[in-house]
Amino acid sequence: MVVPLVSIILALCSGLVLAFLLLRLLIRTQDQLPDLPRGNLGWPLLGETIGFLKPHKSNSLGGFLQEHCSRYGRIFRSHLFGSLTIVSCDHEFNMFILQNEGKLFQASYPKPMQDILGKHSFLTVSGDFHKKLRTFALNFISTSKSSPDFFGFVEHHTISMMDSWRSCKEVPFYKEVKEFTLNTMLKQLLNVTPEDPISSVILEDFETYMKGFVSLPLNIPGSAYAKAVKARARLSSTVSAIMTEREQRNVGVIEGGDFFAAMMSNGGLSFEEKLSIILDLLLGGYETTATLLSLIVYFLGHAPNALETLKEEHQRIRKSKENGEPLTWADYKKMQFTYNVTCEAMRCGNVVKFVHRKAIQDVKYKEFHIPSGWKVFPVLMAPNFDPTLHENPSEFNPWRWFVETTSRKVAPFGGGPRLCPGAELAKVEVAFFLHHLVLNYRWKTKADDYPLAHPYVLFRRGLVLEIEPIR
């Protein structure tokens, strides 16, 4: 039986009226709570979510946060992703939240995000289980960081990519470095080589997954979220098949020499937990590192003095190498200005905009009261544009990182127990890639291309570079 259109309209209107009345009740309830930050709940049901997620240049605060900070202060209340939320653009409060993980706050992602990530994801689990998973991830990072095989693969893979550009006048850089970083992670985690056709299948699914991960959670056919759910299922199936095949061959540490082989030897994790760790490391190691490399190249394209200083540093390192010796950990430790460039690109470009947390008890912070159960969003990128913390904050200035206090005013890799375990590994990968890039190519960016916070970072035109080999 077909439901009359008028009945559907009446049901929708009734739902909206009920939502509106509930919103009014929430507002009155809030006003009775002491010392809540000022703010606005926005529309019924949606709250201010659409405005909060509105794309903007990633090297800016964006209209939503700018307007709210001006009106309510750097800590304000809102209604986001269906929950009452405290939003923090204050660096001191952000660090207070991150450092009190498991004591006053815990990770709390919306259910649609949890459904995509899975119940064993680093992002969603807490307590002892999070520590257990993190230990395995740290073991991978520690092993890779000290492995000549890792350094050798990154450098060989970088040189191969540079060689493939020799006859090109333009390069779709963002696309290219995504392939580069994913192939690096696949090799280290699962011993899958760049030539294996499965690597391009995995990349395509990760692309679809990322587009839907932070979209509105509308699980209807054709929506970005629905496509992401299917892409996550395909990724699980693909990686699971690789893992099963590896287990059946009983490849050990000596034969495999990668992270999964080490996991097999250590044991202590279920198959599903192993699968989740590998998917998390693949996503984090490929997406964020590729974005960081793209931001560096974008900012250097607009900062000729910084590019020249960077090139001089790498020319000195090249001269110190005899007979084309490969780069080493010792060489990386000499790349001080490279480190500064990397950190400044993270400060200006903001790979991670915010994270999801929840107060697990009533929290008193200075003059503010955060009720138990409220969501709390530390906006990690907001303090990067605070003129009280950074002189000329919108300027790309790697030299500011020679001042020791600068590093204490940013949190690009999070903080506390959830500090990104792969931060150092990503910096090594970036440094080796930049070494060969700046010594082999000149480039220009397109005038109408720039990084967008979506809220994850993407490039408006894909960061297509005009390139010229250095003879």
C-alpha positions in Angstrom: 0.0 0.0 0.0 1.4 3.4 -1.0 1.6 5.9 1.8 -0.1 9.2 0.7 2.3 12.1 0.2 0.4 14.3 2.6 1.0 11.7 5.4 4.7 11.7 4.7 4.8 15.5 4.8 2.8 15.6 8.0 5.2 13.1 9.6 8.2 15.1 8.6 6.7 18.3 9.9 5.8 16.6 13.2 9.3 15.4 13.5 10.8 18.8 12.9 8.4 20.4 15.4 9.4 17.8 18.0 13.1 18.4 17.3 12.6 22.1 17.7 10.8 21.7 21.0 13.5 19.4 22.3 16.1 22.0 21.2 14.4 24.7 23.1 14.3 22.4 26.2 18.0 21.8 25.7 18.7 25.5 25.6 16.7 26.1 28.8 18.5 23.2 30.5 21.9 24.6 29.5 21.1 28.0 30.8 20.5 26.4 34.2 24.0 24.8 34.2 26.7 26.9 35.8 29.7 28.3 33.9 29.1 26.7 30.5 31.0 28.4 27.7 28.9 30.7 25.6 27.7 29.5 22.2 24.9 28.5 19.9 23.1 25.3 19.2 22.1 26.1 15.6 19.3 24.3 13.8 17.2 21.4 15.1 18.8 18.0 14.5 21.7 19.3 12.4 22.8 21.8 14.9 25.8 23.7 13.5 27.4 20.6 11.8 27.1 21.8 8.2 28.8 25.2 9.1 31.5 23.5 11.1 32.3 21.1 8.2 32.1 23.8 5.5 35.3 23.6 3.4 37.8 26.4 3.7 41.5 27.1 2.9 43.4 24.8 5.2 46.0 27.5 5.9 43.3 29.6 7.6 40.9 29.3 10.5 37.8 29.3 8.3 34.7 31.4 8.5 32.9 29.3 11.1 35.6 29.2 13.7 36.6 32.8 13.0 33.1 34.0 13.6 32.5 31.9 16.7 35.8 32.8 18.3 35.1 36.5 17.7 31.6 36.2 19.2 32.0 33.7 22.0 35.7 33.4 22.7 38.2 30.6 21.9 36.2 28.0 23.9 32.5 27.9 23.0 29.6 25.5 23.1 27.8 24.1 20.0 25.7 21.2 18.8 27.7 19.1 16.4 27.2 15.6 14.9 24.1 15.2 17.0 25.7 16.0 20.4 26.1 18.9 22.8 29.7 19.9 22.2 32.4 22.1 23.7 34.7 23.4 20.9 38.2 24.5 21.9 40.4 26.7 19.7 42.6 27.3 22.8 46.0 25.6 22.8 46.3 25.3 26.5 42.9 23.7 26.9 43.5 21.4 23.9 46.6 20.1 25.6 44.7 19.7 28.9 42.1 17.5 27.0 44.7 15.4 25.2 46.9 14.9 28.3 43.9 13.8 30.4 42.9 11.0 28.1 41.3 8.2 30.1 41.1 10.4 33.3 38.7 13.2 32.4 38.1 12.6 28.7 38.0 9.6 26.3 37.9 9.2 22.5 34.2 9.3 21.3 33.6 9.2 17.6 30.0 9.3 16.2 28.6 5.9 15.6 28.6 6.2 11.8 32.4 6.8 12.0 32.8 3.9 14.4 30.9 1.7 12.0 33.3 2.5 9.2 36.5 2.2 11.4 35.5 -1.0 13.1 35.4 -1.9 16.8 39.2 -2.5 17.0 40.4 0.8 15.5 43.1 2.8 17.3 40.8 5.8 17.0 37.8 4.3 18.8 39.2 1.9 21.5 40.3 3.1 24.9 42.1 2.0 28.1 44.2 -1.2 28.2 43.1 -2.4 24.8 44.3 0.9 23.2 47.6 0.5 25.0 47.9 -3.1 23.7 47.3 -2.1 20.1 49.5 1.0 20.4 52.4 -1.2 21.6 52.3 -3.3 18.5 52.2 -0.1 16.3 55.2 1.4 18.2 57.1 -1.9 17.7 56.6 -1.5 13.9 57.7 2.2 14.0 60.8 1.3 16.1 61.8 -1.6 13.9 61.3 0.4 10.6 63.1 3.5 11.9 66.3 1.5 12.6 66.0 -0.7 9.5 68.4 -0.1 6.5 65.9 -2.0 4.4 63.2 0.7 5.1 65.6 3.5 4.3 66.8 1.7 1.2 63.2 1.1 -0.1 62.1 4.7 0.5 65.1 6.0 -1.3 64.9 3.5 -4.2 61.2 4.2 -4.6 61.7 7.9 -4.5 64.4 7.8 -7.2 62.2 5.6 -9.3 59.4 8.2 -9.1 61.8 11.0 -9.9 63.1 9.2 -13.0 59.5 8.6 -14.2 59.0 12.4 -14.3 61.9 13.2 -16.6 59.9 13.5 -19.8 57.0 15.2 -18.1 56.1 18.9 -18.2 53.4 18.6 -15.6 52.9 16.1 -12.7 49.7 15.5 -10.7 51.7 15.6 -7.5 49.0 14.9 -4.9 48.0 11.7 -6.8 51.6 10.6 -7.3 52.6 11.0 -3.7 49.5 9.1 -2.5 50.7 6.2 -4.6 54.2 6.6 -3.3 53.2 6.7 0.4 50.7 3.8 0.1 53.2 1.6 -1.7 55.8 2.4 1.0 53.4 1.3 3.7 52.2 -1.8 1.8 55.8 -3.0 1.4 56.6 -2.4 5.1 53.4 -3.9 6.5 52.5 -6.7 4.1 55.5 -7.1 1.8 53.4 -6.1 -1.2 55.5 -4.5 -3.9 54.5 -1.4 -6.0 54.3 -3.6 -9.1 51.6 -5.8 -7.6 48.2 -4.9 -9.2 46.5 -5.2 -5.8 48.2 -2.0 -4.6 46.2 0.1 -7.1 43.0 -1.6 -6.0 43.8 -0.8 -2.4 44.6 2.8 -3.2 41.3 3.3 -5.1 39.3 1.9 -2.1 41.2 4.1 0.3 40.4 7.2 -1.8 36.6 6.3 -1.7 36.9 5.5 2.0 38.4 8.9 2.9 35.8 10.9 0.9 33.0 9.3 2.9 34.7 9.1 6.3 34.1 12.7 7.2 30.9 13.2 5.1 27.4 13.5 6.5 26.5 10.0 7.6 23.6 9.4 5.1 23.7 5.6 4.5 21.6 5.8 1.3 22.6 4.4 -2.1 25.0 6.7 -3.9 26.0 8.9 -0.9 29.7 9.4 -0.1 29.1 7.7 3.3 27.5 4.6 1.7 30.3 4.3 -0.8 32.8 4.6 2.1 31.1 1.7 4.0 31.4 -0.5 0.9 35.0 0.6 0.3 35.9 -0.3 4.0 34.4 -3.7 3.5 36.4 -4.3 0.3 39.6 -3.1 2.0 39.0 -5.5 4.9 38.3 -8.4 2.5 41.4 -7.6 0.4 43.8 -7.2 3.3 42.3 -10.2 5.0 43.0 -12.3 2.0 46.6 -11.2 1.9 47.0 -12.0 5.6 45.4 -15.4 5.3 47.6 -16.3 2.4 50.6 -15.2 4.4 49.5 -17.2 7.4 49.0 -20.3 5.3 52.5 -20.0 4.0 53.6 -19.5 7.6 56.1 -16.8 6.7 58.3 -15.9 9.6 60.3 -12.8 10.6 63.4 -13.9 8.7 61.6 -14.7 5.5 59.1 -11.9 5.5 61.0 -9.2 7.3 58.0 -6.9 7.6 55.5 -5.8 10.3 53.0 -8.6 9.7 55.6 -11.3 9.9 56.6 -9.8 13.3 53.0 -9.8 14.4 52.6 -13.4 13.5 55.7 -14.3 15.6 54.6 -12.3 18.6 51.0 -13.5 18.7 48.7 -12.2 21.4 46.2 -10.6 19.0 43.2 -12.1 17.2 43.0 -12.1 13.4 40.4 -9.2 13.5 42.7 -7.2 15.8 45.7 -7.7 13.4 43.5 -6.7 10.5 42.4 -3.5 12.2 45.9 -2.5 13.1 47.1 -3.0 9.6 44.2 -1.0 8.1 44.8 1.8 10.6 48.5 1.9 9.9 47.9 1.9 6.1 45.5 4.7 6.3 47.5 6.8 8.7 50.8 6.1 7.0 49.6 6.8 3.5 47.0 9.6 3.7 48.7 11.9 6.3 52.2 11.5 4.9 51.0 12.2 1.3 49.1 15.3 2.5 52.1 16.5 4.4 54.4 16.1 1.4 51.9 18.0 -0.8 51.6 20.8 1.7 55.4 21.2 1.9 55.7 21.3 -1.9 52.8 23.8 -2.1 54.3 26.2 0.5 57.9 25.9 -0.9 56.5 26.9 -4.3 55.5 30.2 -2.7 58.6 30.7 -0.5 61.7 30.8 -2.8 64.0 31.8 0.1 63.0 28.7 2.1 63.3 26.5 -0.9 66.9 27.8 -1.6 67.9 27.3 2.0 66.5 23.7 1.9 68.3 23.0 -1.3 71.6 24.2 0.2 71.2 21.8 3.1 70.7 18.8 0.8 73.6 19.8 -1.4 75.9 19.7 1.6 74.6 16.2 2.4 75.1 15.0 -1.2 78.7 16.3 -1.2 79.3 14.3 2.0 78.3 11.1 0.3 81.0 9.2 -1.6 80.2 7.2 -4.7 76.5 7.8 -4.4 76.1 6.1 -1.0 72.5 5.7 0.2 71.0 8.0 2.8 71.1 6.9 6.4 69.6 7.7 9.8 72.7 9.8 10.5 72.0 11.9 7.3 68.5 12.4 8.4 69.6 13.8 11.8 71.6 16.4 9.9 68.5 17.7 8.1 67.6 20.4 10.6 66.1 22.9 8.1 64.2 20.1 6.5 62.7 19.3 9.9 61.8 23.0 10.3 60.1 23.0 6.8 58.2 19.9 7.7 56.9 21.3 11.0 56.0 24.7 9.5 54.0 23.0 6.7 52.1 21.1 9.4 51.5 24.3 11.3 50.3 26.2 8.2 48.6 23.4 6.4 46.9 21.5 9.2 46.8 17.8 8.2 44.4 17.1 11.2 41.8 19.7 12.0 40.2 18.3 15.1 39.6 15.1 17.1 36.5 13.7 18.9 36.5 13.5 22.7 33.9 13.2 25.5 34.0 14.3 29.1 33.6 11.1 31.3 33.0 13.2 34.4 32.2 16.8 35.3 35.3 18.8 34.5 36.2 22.2 35.8 38.7 24.1 33.7 39.4 27.7 34.8 36.1 29.5 34.8 34.3 26.9 32.7 32.2 23.8 33.6 32.0 20.9 31.2 29.2 18.5 32.1 29.9 14.8 32.1 28.8 13.2 28.8 29.3 16.3 26.7 31.4 15.9 23.6 34.6 18.0 23.5 36.4 18.9 20.2 40.0 20.2 20.5 40.5 22.0 17.2 44.3 21.3 16.8 44.8 23.7 13.9 43.2 26.8 15.5 46.1 27.8 17.8 48.3 27.8 14.7 46.7 31.0 13.6 46.7 32.7 17.0 48.7 35.9 16.8 49.3 35.8 20.5 51.3 32.5 20.0 52.9 33.0 16.6 54.2 36.2 15.0 52.6 36.7 11.6 50.8 33.3 11.9 49.7 33.1 8.3 53.3 33.4 7.0 55.2 30.3 6.0 58.4 30.8 8.0 60.5 27.7 8.8 63.0 29.8 10.6 60.6 30.3 13.5 61.3 26.7 14.4 64.8 27.6 15.4 63.2 29.2 18.5 62.8 26.4 21.0 59.4 27.5 22.4 57.7 27.2 19.0 57.2 23.4 19.3 55.3 23.9 22.5 52.7 26.0 20.8 51.5 23.5 18.2 50.1 19.9 18.4 50.1 18.6 14.8 50.5 15.0 15.9 48.1 15.2 18.8 49.3 14.7 22.4 49.1 12.6 25.5 48.5 8.8 25.3 47.3 9.2 21.7 50.3 11.0 20.3 50.7 9.8 16.8 53.1 6.8 17.0 54.3 7.2 13.4 55.3 10.9 13.5 59.1 10.2 13.3 58.7 7.7 10.6 56.7 10.1 8.5 59.4 12.8 8.9 62.1 10.4 7.7 60.1 9.5 4.7 59.4 13.1 3.9 63.0 14.1 4.4 64.4 11.4 2.0 61.8 12.3 -0.6 62.6 16.0 -0.4 66.3 15.3 -0.7 65.9 13.9 -4.2 63.1 16.3 -5.2 64.9 19.6 -4.5 68.2 18.3 -6.0 66.5 17.1 -9.2 63.6 19.4 -10.0 62.2 23.0 -10.1 58.5 23.4 -9.9 55.6 25.9 -10.0 52.1 25.5 -8.6 49.0 26.5 -10.4 47.7 30.0 -9.4 44.2 28.7 -8.7 45.2 25.7 -6.6 45.4 25.6 -2.9 44.8 23.2 0.1 41.3 22.9 1.4 40.2 21.7 4.8 37.3 19.4 3.9 37.8 18.8 6.9 40.7 16.5 5.9 43.0 18.3 3.5 42.7 18.0 -0.2 43.8 20.2 -3.1 41.4 22.2 -5.1 42.9 21.2 -8.4 44.9 18.1 -7.3 48.2 20.1 -7.0 49.3 19.7 -10.6 53.0 21.0 -10.8 54.8 22.4 -13.7 58.2 20.8 -13.4 61.6 21.2 -15.0 64.6 18.9 -14.4 67.7 20.5 -12.9 70.5 19.7 -15.4 
